[in-house]
Amino acid sequence: MNRFEKLSLLTENMDVEEGEKLETAIKSCPVIPSTEKLPMVTYAKMSGGKTIPLLKSLITSVCEKNCKYCSFRAGRDFRRATFTPDEMANTFLDLYQKKIIEGLFLSSGIAGGGVRIQDKINETAEILRMKKNFGGYLHFKIMPGAEFDQIQNLMKWSDRVSINLEAPNPERLNILAPKKNFSDELFTRLKWVDVIRKNKAPNQNWKRKWPSLTTQLVVGPSGESDLEILKTSDYLFKNFNVARVYFMTFTPVVDTPFENIPAENPIRGNRLYQASFLLRDYGFTFEDFEFNPIGHLNLEKDPKKNWADIHLKNNPIEINCASKEELLRIPGIGPKRVELISKFRKHKKIQSEDDLKTLGLSIHQVGEFILMNGRSPIYQLKWTF
């Protein structure tokens, strides 16, 4: 098996890992023989909003864990592959140099224990940074059971690190992955990343800045509620400065114990993202969300719009004197728009639909929740016509 055949196998089914989007995005590739299947890429958002394509791969698809939802689980009958760290680094750089991808997202199955596989991921990182002088984006997975020193060393070379909790608590994880220990193997490693970032000088990192940290939860098959998921997400945001919690909306995989469980509604995953951003960036608390009796969000409404319909329709906010916290409660207004509004108000009042358009706001989205100089813009618009 040549390295591009291996790469094809190692990038298959990588939608079990976090990412904005996963697709076969390479239409033609002079590096890869035309007879080979093309690899999968994902897309990562950088600070400033830029989106870059990443090769999304494993070091090995061999795995000794028996996670019930996972396509890579032990005992599942499919063709597996393994890269050495040198093979992984060189194959990635071939694709990078041809401008097919701009960065690497590297995870792995667990074969021979988490410590052994973490060594292979760390070696790949060191080859790329030290031997090959690669200066682009690298996101590496921390394996369950990885040692403290391994994690600290990996963080020297990474732009982002992540460890998948998979479930919001030990009880749910036991349903998903009976061979994994929530506290000892996963949660403790996540805490170690935070300890290192708080107590070690960031100049140890290759760009003198510690990597960001993310995690992922599987949504659906363990019977967890949205309230459970969001409580864990909120705790991670507040206590460990987790940049983002990803939600893998469950889809059944053939030849796994969960193959007959129905796929989770993707709208549920979208609502969880919306609610988690409100907790992380908008000052919302659990009391601001409407949960049904089993702890789920309303699938029919964006949770921010749902809150505004209840609290602002009959009590709109005066946009010319509203605080940052009040502005963030208005549908259609996020942190960037708040900054624009603050700058605009230093020079003039917001008085018309044209002013709203200048700020990138739609009167049809914000109009029923705000006042401009004490008057409803929706009323003004209707009166004009």
N, C-alpha and C positions, 0 to 999 in steps of 0.2 A: 504494500500500500504506500503510495507516495504521499508527500506532505499535504498536497491539495485535496487528495481523497480524504485524508485524516481531518483536514480543516472542515470539509463539508460535513463529515459526521459529527464533529465537535461543535459546530454552530447550529445543527438541527435542534429543534425543540427548545431553543434558548429563551422562548417567551416565558419560561418559568422564572426567569430573572428579571429584575427591575429594568425599566427603560421606557422612554417616551413612545417609541415606535419601533417595530421590528419588521423588516422586509428584506427580500432579495433585491438589493438596490443597485447592484453592479450589472449594467447591461452588457458591457463588453470589458474584458480584462486581459490585456496582453501578457500578464504574468501567469495566469491560470490557463492551462491547455483547454481548448474549446470543448473537449470531451468530458471535462469535469463539471460537477455541479457547483454552482457559485455559492460563496459563503453568505451568511446573513449579517446585516449591520443593524445597529440601533442608533438613536440620535440623542445627544445630550445637550442640554441648555447650559451655556456658560454664563458667568456673570456679565451683565450688559445685554443679555437676550440673544446672543449669537447661538446658533445651533450647529453642531458638528457631527459628522458620521463617525461611528466607532465600530471597529471589529468587535464582535461580541462572541467570545469563545470560552471553552474549557481547556484546562491542562489535560484532564482525562474525563471521559464519560463513564469510566468504571466507578461504581459506588457500592460501599458496604452498608449504607443506611437503607432503611425500608420505608421511607416516607410514602404514605399511601396514595398521594396525589401525583407523585413526581414521575416523569417519563424516564429518569435516570436511575430509579430505585433498584436495589439489589434484586436479582432473580428475574427481572424483566427481560424478555427475549428480543434483543435487537443488536445490531452490529455496533461495537464500541471501538474507541480509539484513544490513544495517548500520545501527547507530545512531550519531548524533553524540553527543558527551559530554552536551550539553544534553538531548537526547531521552532518553538513558539515565537521567540524574538525575531528570528530571521524571516519567518513567514509573514509576520506582522509588518516588518520593515519593507519587505518587497511590495506589499499592498500600499503602504504609506508613501513610498517613494514614487509610485505611479499615481499618487493623488486620488486613490480610490477611497481611502479612509484617512482620518486625521488623528485618531486616538484609539486606545485599547480599553476594553472592559473584559477583565479576565477573572473567571470563576473556576470551579472544579467540582467533580465528584470526589468522594472521599474513599481512597484506597490505601490501606495500611495505616490509617489513623490521620486525624486532622493535622498533627504536628508534621508528619512526613509530607503531606501535600502542601502545607504552608511553606515549607522549605522550598519546594519547587516554584511556587508563586513568587516568593521572595527572590529566588535566584533569577527568575525571568525579569523582575523589576531591576535588579542590579545590573544585569547584562544590558538592558535597554538604556539605563541612565549612565552607567560607568564605562562600559565597553563600547557601546554604540553611540553615546552622547545624544540620545534622543531627548528633545526638549519639549515635546508635545504632551497631550493629555493622557494620563494613565489612571484608571480606576481599578482597584484590586479588591477581591473578596477576602475577608478574614474567615478562616475555616473554624467550625466548631471545635473547641478544645485547643486552639492555637495558644502558644505560650506568650507571656508578657513581652519578653525580649524579641520574639518574632514579630509581634504586632508593632512594637516601637521601631524595629528596623524597617518593616514595610512602610511605615508612615514617613520615613525619610525620603522615599522615592515617589510617593503617591500624590495625585491631585485630589483624589477622593478614595475613601475606604468604606466598606459596608459589611455588615453581618446580618443575615436574615433571621429575625426572631421567628418568623413564619406564623406565629399565633400570638394573641394579646396576653396570654397567661399560660401557666403550666398545664392546667386542665385541658385547654383547647389543643395545646401542642401534643399532648399524649394521644389525642385522637388522630392528629395529622401524621405524627412522626414518633412512634413509640420508642425508637432507639436514641432519641435526642433528649438531653436534659436541659430544660429551659434556663434554669439559674446557672448551673455550673458551666455548661458548654457554650451558651449563647449570651445571656444577659450580662454575665461577668465580663466577657470580652468586650461588649459594648461599653461597659463602665470603664474598662481599662483605656480605651481610646480617649475618653473624656479626661481621665486622670493624666494621661500623657500630655494632652493638649494644655491642661491647666498648670502642670508642674514642670514640664521640660521646655527648655528654650526653643522657640520655633526655628532658630537659625540652624538646627540640625536637619531640617527639611531642605530638599534640593533647591527650593526657591524661597527659603527662609519664611515659610508660612505653612502651618500644619494643615493637613488635608481636611476637607469637609467629611461629614459622616452621614450615612443614610442606612435605612433598614427597609424590610419588606414584610408585609403580612398577607397571608392567603385568605381570601374572602369567600366564605360559603360553606365548604364541606364539613367544618367542625361544629357548625351550629352556633357560632359566636354572634352576638348582637352588635349593631353599629355602636351602641353605647360602650360596650367593652373595648372595641377597636379604638374609638376616639379617646377614651380615658387613657389607654396605653400611649397613644400618639401624643396626647397633651403632656403626659409625664415625660416622655422622651424629649419633646421640644423644650420644656422648661428646665429639666434637670441635666440633660446631656448635650444640649445644643445640637440636636439632630437636625440636619438641613432639610430633610424630607423623609416622610414615610410613604413608601410605595404600596399600592394595593393590587395584588394579583387576583383578579376576578376569576374564580375557578372555572375551568373547562375540563371535563373528564378526559382521561387518557386511556386508550385501550390497553388491556393487560396490566391494570393496576387495581387494587382493592376498591377504588372509588370510580371505576369505569361506568357504573350504572347510576351514579348520583347525577341528577340534572345539573346542567351548567348554571352558574349564578348569573342573574340579570346584570349586564354590564352597566346599566344605569345606576345600580347600587354602588359600584366602584366609583363612578363619576361623582355621586353625591358625597361619598366619603372623602374624596379629594377636595371637593368644595368646602366641606365642613372642616377638614384638617387645616386648610389654608386660612379659614376664618379664625381658628384657634391660634394658629402660628403668627399671623400677620395683621389681624384685624381687631384684636381685643375682645373676641367673643368668648363666652364661657358656655358650659353645658346647659345652664339655665336658659340660654338664648335659643336652643334648638328644641324642636318639637319631635318627640319620639312617640311611636305607637306603643301599645301595651307590652310588646315583646322587645322593645328597645331599638327599633329600626327607624331611620329617617323616612320622611315622606318622599317617595320616588317621583311624585308628580311635580314637585316644586324645588327649585334651587333653594337651599336653606337660608341664604341671605335674603332672597326675595320673599320667602315665607315670613321671616322675621319682620321685614319692612311692611308687608301687607297688614300685619297685626298691629304694629307700633307706630308707623309713620303716615299711613294714609289719612288718618284723622288728626295727625299731629305733625305736619311736615316741618322740616328743618330749614331755617333761614340760612341760605348758602353763603351769604356775605359776612356772617359773623360766627358760623359754626366752627367748633373746635376740630382738630384733626380726628379725634376719637368719634365725634358725631359724623363727620364726613365719610369716614370708613364704613359707617352703617348704611349708607345709601347705595342701593344697587347700581352698578355701572361705575362706581368710584372705587379705585384701588389706591395703594400707596403712591404710585407715580402721579396719578391724577390729583391726589391731595397736595403734593408738592407744587404742581402747576397752578392749582387754585390759590394756594397761599401766595405764590409770586404774583399772580394776576391781581389779587386783592390789594396788594401794596400800592398799585398804581391807579386802579379804578374799580368801581363796583361791577358785579356781574348783573346785567340788567336785561339781557335779551337772549333770544334763541341763538343769534349770531355769536354772542359771547360764549354760550355753552359749546357751540361748534368749534370755536377757537380752542377751547380746552379739551376737545375730543369727546364731548359728551352729547348724547342723544336726548332730546327733550322727551321723546317717547319712552325712554328708559328711566330717566331720573325725574321727569316733570311732576308726577303725582306725589313725590316724596319731599319736594323742596319748595321753598318760597324764594322769590327774588324781590327784595325791597318790600317784603310783607305781602306780596301777591303771588298767587299760584301761576306758574308759567303755562300750565295746561289751560287754565281759565283765560289767560291773556291770548294764547294761541287761538282758542275757540272764538274769542271776542273779535280778534283780528279778521277772521273769516266770516 
